[in-house]
Amino acid sequence: MRKKLVAGNWKMHGNKEQNQELLNAIIAGMPRMRSGECVVCVPYPYLSQVQLLLQNTFIKLGAQNVNQFAKGAYTGEVSAEMLNDFGCHYVIVGHSERRAVYGENDQTVALKYAAAQKSNMVPILCVGETSEQREADVTEQVIFKQLNAVIENSGVSSLVNAVIAYEPVWAIGTGKTATPQQAQDVHSYIRKSIAMLDPEVASALTILYGGSVKADNASQLFAMPDIDGGLIGGASLIATDFISICQSVQN
Ligand code: 13P
């Protein structure tokens, strides 16, 4: 059985007081998960605080980005080993905001993915098309190129220790969710493309959907056969919504 997963991406939100309040409310409202896994990807300065808050809970810790190099003169950057030091299990790589705002290309993302795995973390590799690309009917080509950069660099077997998140750029933070069928079509394309290289890896791969997932649309999305959970932005900052989304993935 494929692992079900709900990952919260806090992006650049929170402070010490809010983090504590949010996590206490989530843990109190949902002491454990029957099945599946839950992770919160928090801003770097709060890794230590959140690591402590999550001790002896079922929620795993993740980060939102990682540098591709092991160490060196890279002012302002954070290495995979540093994240490891704080007990990070997961790290998001290639989020569309990193690609669009910070100019990360497929090659850089592929190196970050490899760096995360080298430090025994599970990369959550984000792929997705813009609205222009969808309108131009090149969604599959865009996704293929993003995936292929990682497969060429790390090999298809590396996906055994990875998660893919399909996040259509036009659905992120816009309130415009992909329909369950639109998302399923791309998820199925991703799984089939990987199956051509290795059917076993493809069938065991967790593929998340991200982009305006909310408490009221999560169940329909997660009911689709190739959608194994979600990468949640805004709704991961509201305890009741995040709990409800985590519950949807277990049904
Ligand atoms: P929203 O859920 O706020 O649309 O964000 C999605 C996202 O970018 C998660 O990584």
Boltz pocket constraint, residues with backbone or C-beta under 6 A from the ligand:
constraints:
  - pocket:
      binder: B
      contacts: [[A, 9], [A, 95], [A, 167], [A, 171], [A, 172], [A, 173], [A, 174], [A, 175], [A, 210], [A, 211], [A, 212], [A, 213], [A, 231], [A, 232], [A, 233], [A, 234], [A, 235]]
      max_distance: 6.0
